[in-house]
Amino acid sequence: MLTVIICTYNRAKYIGNLLESIAANDLPKSEYEVLLVDNNCTDNTQEICEAFTKVHPDIQFHYTYEPEQGLSAARNKGIKEAHGDILVYIDDDALVDTHYLRTYADWFAAHPETMACGGPIEPLYETAEPDWMTSYTRALLCAWMNYGNKVRAYPHGRYPGGGNAAYRKTVFEKVGLFNTTLGRKGGNLMGSEEKDIFDKMHTLGMQVLYLPTPVLHHIIPQSKLERPYFDRLTLQMGISERQRTLSIGTGKQLKRIVAEVIKWMGTIVLFCGYTLQLHPAKGIALLRFRYNVTRGLLGIVKRVP
């Protein structure tokens, strides 16, 4: 059985459409449940969910609260309350395709060696994609992810996006729960909690695969394409990586700093390439991304409002 876990905080604008896209899936409703974790919403999320259950009484729907603010705490609540042996996390500002749940259910049933997997994440813009966007900034701001049309292992250093990831529940019995000092909390844009889990899985030799067909469409409002959000997100990415690596040890942090130096070299090459192609805005966005991440990683900026 699958448990679809939706952790939400004040996303009433999107939650109803997400639930309807799940209800439209072709997996028999007896084979999955939907567990919505309310992480202290102050909007009308609960009313929307109550209306959904009246329209879809055949769906096993559970509504629960997590008073500790933070995405990691909400995800952990989902693990504890899930009845399914496969946990599918879906972001609260997204839509899924009709075959989404069946793809995960069929794969895990046929491949007992797979412990986790994820699928493509495609942006669904409320406005339009800006001309400075590249595949690199699209991955950053929109969580865009697409590794082709074949099942494969993730490229080195990559892992499923947190908004489109499925795990066997036993994974968390072996590696522990999500680190609540990492991840988003309210309007805070901290991260790295998924990376922490997948690093532990990698250490234990657990198989994590990319599946091309469970596509998630991530809704992107105009506010996420503006500079204030860009700067906050990239700074907090660096701060999150600093916290994550330091929690493991100074050796891990030093390796991450070395990796950052290498990434700077690549960023400069890309900047030069885009500039020669007469698209300097694309390169400037990448330089700003790297600059902000580095400041957070080195502790130059320790907190972002």
N, C-alpha and C positions, 0 to 999 in steps of 0.2 A: 504493500500500500504506500502511496505517496502522500506526504504532507506538504502542501504548498504554504510557505511561511512568508507573510507580508508584514514587514516592520514599518510602521508609519508614524509620522509626526507632522500634523497640520498639512496634509495633502488632500483635503476634501475635494479640491478641484479635479483631481485625477482618479481618485480611488474607485469611484463608481464605474468608470469606463474600464479600468483594469479588471475589476471583478467580472464584468460582463464578458470581457475577452477570455477570461478563464472559463466561465460558464459555457462559452461557445466551443470549447475543446471537444474533440471526438473520443477522448478516453471515457469509458463508462464512469458515471458519477459515484458508483459504489467502490471504485478503485482509488479514490483520492479524497482528501479532506482539505479544507482551506482554513488556516489558522492565522488570524489577523492580530498582530500585537500592537496595541495602542500605547505609544510611548509618551503619554501625557499630552495628547491632542487637546487643543482649546477651540477647535473649529467643530463643524457638524459631521465629523467622520462617523461617529457612532450612529447617528440618524440615517446616514446613507447606507451603512451596513445593515441596519435593521430593515430598511426598505428592500434591500437586495435579498435578504433571507425570505421575505414574504413572496417575492416574485419567483425565487428559486428554492422552494422548500425541499427539493430532492438533493440539494448539495449539502454535504456535511460541513457546516460552517461554524467555527468557534471564534469568539471574540474575547480577548484577554487583555489585561493591563500590565504594563511594566513601569512601576513608579520611578525606578532608577533611570535618569535621563541618559540616553546614549544608544547608538545603533548596536554596539556590541552587547550591551545588557539586554536589548530587545531581542537580538538574535539568540542569545543564550536562553531567554524565556521560551522562545519557540522550540528550541531543542528539548527543553525539559517537559513541555506540554504536548509535543507531537506524539501521535499514535502510530504514524507510519515509520517504516524502516528506511525509506528514502526521503530525504529532506530537500525540497526545492525552494531556494530563496529567489523571490522576485521583487524588484524595486517597486515602490509605491507610485512612481511617476512613469509608468511604462504600460505597454500593451504586448500581448503575446499572440502568436499565430495559432491556428486551429489545431495543428498536430503537435503543439509544443509539449504537452504533458505526456502524450503517448510516446513520443520519441524518447524521453527520459525513462519512462516505465519499461519500454521494450528493451532499451539498451542495458539497463541494470539487471533485468531478468535474464538476459542472454549472456551477460559477461560478468560473472561473479568476481573476477579479479579486479574490475574497475571500482575504485573507492570514491572517486569524485569525477565530475565532468562539467563542462560549461559549453555555451554556444555563442553564436554571433550576437553582437549588440549593435543595432543600427540607430542613428539619430533620427528623430522625428521632430523637425524644427517647427515652432509655432510661428516664426517669422521667416527668415532666410539665412542660409549659411554665409558668413562674412567672407570677403575676398582674401583676408589674411589667413584663413584656415588652411591647414595642411593635415596630412594623415597623423602627424605627431600631436598637433594641438587638438585635433578631433578626438583622439584617444584620451587626451587629458581632460577636456571640458565636457565631452559627451559620453565618455566611457566606451567610445567606439572600439569594436574588436571584431576582426574577421580574418581567419587564417585559412580561407579557402573552402573548397567543396568536398573535402575528404576528411574522414576521421583520422586524427593524428595526435601525437603527444604535443604539448605546448612547446613553443620555442624556449630555449634556455633562458631562465629568469622571468618567464611569463607564466600566468596562471589565470583561471577563470575570473571574469568580472564579478564583483560581489552581487550585482543585481541580476545575474543570470548564471547561477551555480547550483549544482545538485550534489549531495553527499549521501553516502550510506551513514546512517545514524551512528554506527559503531566507530566511525572515524573519531568522533568527539570523546568516546570512551577511551581511546588510545592516545590522542594528542591533547586532550583538554578542551575547554570552552574558549570562546573568543576573549581576548584580552580587553578588559573594560577600561584600561588606561589609554587604549587606542580607539580610533574610529570616531565618527561624527557624534556630536552631542548638541542637540538643538540646532542653532545656527552655526555652530563650530564645524569647520570643514576638515578636521583631522582624519587620517586614514591609517593604512598599513595593517589593519586587523586581519584582513583576508590573507595578505602576504605572510603574516606570522603563522597562520594555520597551514598554509601550503608549504612553507619552509619546513615545518615540523613533519608534515606528511612526506615530503621529499626525503628527509633524513631517515624515515622509517621504510622507505622504498615503496610507498603506496602509489598505485597507478592513478594518474589524473589525465583525462583525455579531453580533447576538443571535438565536439560534434557539430557538423555544419548545419543541421536542420532545426534545432530548437532556437528559433530567432526571437529575440526580444527587441522591441522598438522603444527606445528611450526618448521621452518627450523633453525637448530642450526649449525653455522660454528665452525671451530676449535678454533677460537679466543675467543669464549664464554666459552670454556672449560679450559682456561689457567688462571694461578694465578692472573695476573694483573687485568683482567676483574672481576674475583671472588672477589678480595679485593675491587675494586671500587664499584661494585654493592652492596655488603653487607654493606660497610660503608655508602653509600648513602641511603640505606634502613633505617638505624638508624637515619640519619640526617632528612630524610623525616618524620619519625614518631615523631621526636622531634618537628619539625615545625608544623605538623598537630595537635598534642595534645596540644601544647602551644597555638595555635590559638583558641582552645576551652576553655582552662582554666588550671590552675595549678593542680586542682583536677584530671582532665583527664590525665595529664602527670604523676602524682603520681601513678594512677592506672596502667598506661602502664609500669612504672618502676617496680611495684610489679609483673606484668605479666612477665616481663623480668627475674626477679629473679626465678620465677617458671620455665620458659623456660630453664634457666641455669641448674636447677636441672635435668630436663628431658634430656638435652644434655649430662650431665655428665654420666647419667645412660646409654644412648645410646653409648657413647664412651667406657664405660667399657664393654658393651655387644659385640660391634664389635671387641674390642681388644681380648676378650676371644674367639671369633670365628676366631681369627687370621686374621682379616681384619682391622688392626689399621688405615690404610689410610682413611677408610670411617669415622671413629670416629674423626680423626684429622681434616678432612674437616668440620665436624659439629662444632667442637670447634672453628675453625677459623671463621666460619660463625657467631656464637654467639658473639665471641669477637669483631668482627668488628661492628656488629649491636649495641652492647652495647656502644661502644665508640662513635658512632654517636648519639645514643639516649641520652647519658649523656652530650653531647656537648664537649667531649674531642677532637674530630675532628669535626670541623665546616664546612670545605670545602674540597672537593676532586678534584684534577685536572682532 
